[in-house]
Structures are given as C-alpha cells and as structure tokens.
C-alpha cells in the first residue's frame, strides 16, 4: 500500500497484473448503497412513535391489542394511544395530510417538469414559496413511493431482456445563499439508462440530506477520524471540512477549473491564490453532507446491478472515468466472470462544431459504402463485417489499455466515437465482439440528461459572470441541495412512466415494467 497523505486516497498494487488502484471502504460502500436503495424499502406501517418503547415498530394493523383508539384529530384522522408508554399518534385517512390545497398538486408537478421557474409556478398555481417547497417535497416523496411499487418487481428477479446500459455523470451548480461566502456548491449526479428502452434505472446525487454537518464533524473528532487514512475512517464516504479545505484539495479543484477555462497547464504555478486560477473554488453544502463522488458511484452501480439481476446479459457502456470502471467491475464482478456482463469505456470527441460533426458522419458513411462495394455486401451489413475483419486481424489483446477501436458508423450525436472493451476474453467470437462494439453508445443516459436540462429550469447550465473571478450565478438555480435531489427523483419517475415517445410508449412500457402510460395524477395517488 502506498500514498494516503492528507485527504488523498492510499493505493494498492495487484501482485499479478501490477495494476494500481485506490483503496475503498467496504463499509462505506454498503452505507451508500443502503442510502440510495432506501426508497425501495417497504414503508413502515403506523405504530408507536417512541423508539425506546418495547412496542416500537409494531404496527396497529398487525398488533391491534397493543393500542387503544383515542378519537379523531381535527382533520378527521384516527388517533391511537400506545398501551405501554401512553404516547399518542394518528393515522391519516387522506393521501395528502396537512395540505390545504391538494387540488393543485398535479398542476405543480406538471409545471415542475415543463421548465417553469419557481416564481412563475407560485403565480400560476396561486400559492406562496413556502407552500411550493412543501409541495415539491411531497411530490418527490410520492414519486419515490410510486417508483418503489413499480421497481420492487425488479428486486424480486423479474425477467428482463438483454440490456445495453449507459452510465455517465452530470454536474449541478447551486447558488450561494450569503454574501459572506460567494462560492458555489457543486454537486455531481450519476445516472444509468437502458439504450434500447430509454428506461432510467437510477439517477443519484452525491449528497446525503439526512445528516447534520455539525453532528458529523463532532463525531469525527471524537473518533479521531482525521488521523486515520480515508478508507479506514468511520465516515469514509463523507467529505469532512478539514479534508475539503486542505491545501491539496483546493489545488486539485482550482487546477481542474483553470484547465476547463482554457488556461495552459504550463502557466499554472503552485500558489494557492494565483490569479490565473480564478476564485471559482466551491464549498460544502450548509445543510446535509456531501458524499465523496467515488462512493456515490460505487453505491449507484451496486444498486443498478441489483435492479438488473433479471437480465441474462448486461453490456455496460461508461464515460471515460476511472471511478466508473472500478465501481462497475466490483458491482458486476460475478456476472463478468460468468460471461453474463461486459463493460466498455466510450470516448467521444465533444469539441466538434456542427459542421465538423456532419463532415465526420458523411466521411464515415462514404468509407462504409466503399467497403460494402468492395466486399459485395449490403450497406447495412458493412459496419459489422468491417469490425469482424478488423478484430480477426488484431486478435485478442491481453493488455486492456490497448483495446481501443474506432466505431465505423458514428452518428451526429456521437461523432468520432471509440470504444474500449474492458472485459474482453479469449473465448468471445469476433462476431460477438463486433456486435458489442456496434451497440456501444451513451445516448440512453445522455438523452435523459438533455431532458433534465430542458424540462427543469433549476438544472440549467450555469453561465459565468462578467467578473474575472469566474464565479457563476444563475437566477433560476437552487440554493438548497435537497431541491436538486427532489427534482431528479420526480423527473426520473415522470420520464420513465409518464412521458411517451414517438411510438406512443413510455420507457417503462418498452422495458415491460408497465402496461400503460401513467398520468401525473396516478403517480401522486400511487396507482
């Protein structure tokens, strides 16, 4: 084991292949998986609310003799008293408890997924900002409950067709809430979708809204987490303040930000406050805890592996990210060994103009047309035949880094596309390898990312201000991280179960998970 200075991760080296990899906490991965899959857990039935009571966790419906009826509340909900501790609690008789305007819930949901700014939603629905945020939280919770009802069959092993999954990441920038600290908060989302059906199996944020930063910092000091290497800490999956604000991490964040702005690497110096780096460093959320993005990726792909267990074969196409590669190979390890899963990295030239993309696609079509004419085959079979011949000449490549192959038929959305078959093995036929390369694409998850940007004003791309510091402020962007989490959840559900494509089917219908398109009212009612 090497490394591990400060907030940096220690690494280990495999004795067989000499590959180095950063160490991860298995416990932290399990904690993150539990957080991301919490929405799939059955909702707890009403019972004694006191955790210290011996009858806590025992529902009224299954243990009626433990409770005594105690009239009704002013809203009409039935009230009960625990016979053990005498605590009172009520069971709502409505799906919209404590709401004075449940009639506008569907309208608010519809406006949220159609890019209307929050202030305009308040004007249109005739509600105040506080009511809107309460309804946003309620709608997101109802969307999660609806998703649980539908996706629970996936955890029970529902048979699925072979899947072509695409995984990528997307960043979200939050505005600063006080002039005392004008740094933005940047959150990372990771999503996975099926390229054939467009069904989004998961879209998760590296943010845990359940935790209090002050409590976590105190607990970290009490257990001396700062003096322990990151993978062996009690709070290994969370960003602690001292780590986030360490000199190494500030340098890494600003170095990456400067490169994105086009500052030449040779011009960067070692000074933390160098003006060339800009003042665009980001801060941790004021409420909730930011999860280390590598653990968020691990938890996400382990959940995807569970949800897709009913598929006979999974091909996973990922963006160029070492974290995605490592997480995929741990989450799908058994299936990869059994030959029931293959993983690819996809490299796409995203710096091309529209004209350059059109030219690249036209040139690729011309090459395939010439190849088809030379071989005397149908043009539609040219790409597959071309790959088979190329793979036959190349043979099996032992070193995985040398397996890059250009896609013979890129499209306008993914020009100059190359694929790296990470899990290639000698027993695969060239025909099978050719098919897996031809199917390679990130369009499933990229399309969902595009819908997120187009249908929700809170998730628009930020635009830099005119100041030289590089700070960004967007009038529509949120201030609270939980709002981003709620919007992602309700948009994923409406995308999967409500919005139909040109074939008049939703992604859930194409996957075989639903038999009809659901209205937003149905999602809110839990139908």
Secondary structure, 3 states (H helix, E strand, C coil): CEECCCCCCEEEECCCCCCEEECCCHHHHHHHHHHHCHHHCCCCCCEECCCCCCCECCECCCCHHHEEEEEECCCCCEEEEECCCCCEEEECCCCCCCCCCHHHHHHHHHHHCCCCCHHHHHHHHCCCHHHHHHHHHHHHHHHHHHHHHHHHHHHCCCCECCEEEEEEEEEEEECCCCCCCCCCEEEEEEEEEECCCCCEEEEEECEECCCCHHHHHHHHHHCCHHHCCHHHCCCCCECCHHHHCCHHHHHHHHHHHHHHCCCCHHHCCCCCCCHHHCCCCCCCCCCCEEECHHHHHHHHHHHHHHHCCCECCEEEEEECCHHHHHHHHHHCHHHHHCCCEEEEEEEECCCCCHHHHHHHHHHHHHHHHHHHHHHCCCHHHHHHHHHHHHHHHHCCCCCHHHCEEECCCCECCECCEEEEECCCCCCCCHHHHHHHHHCCCCHHHHHHHHHHHHHCHHHCCCCECCCCCCCECCCCCCCCHHHHHHHHHHHHHHHHHCCCCCCCCCHHHHHCCCCCCCCHHHHHHCC
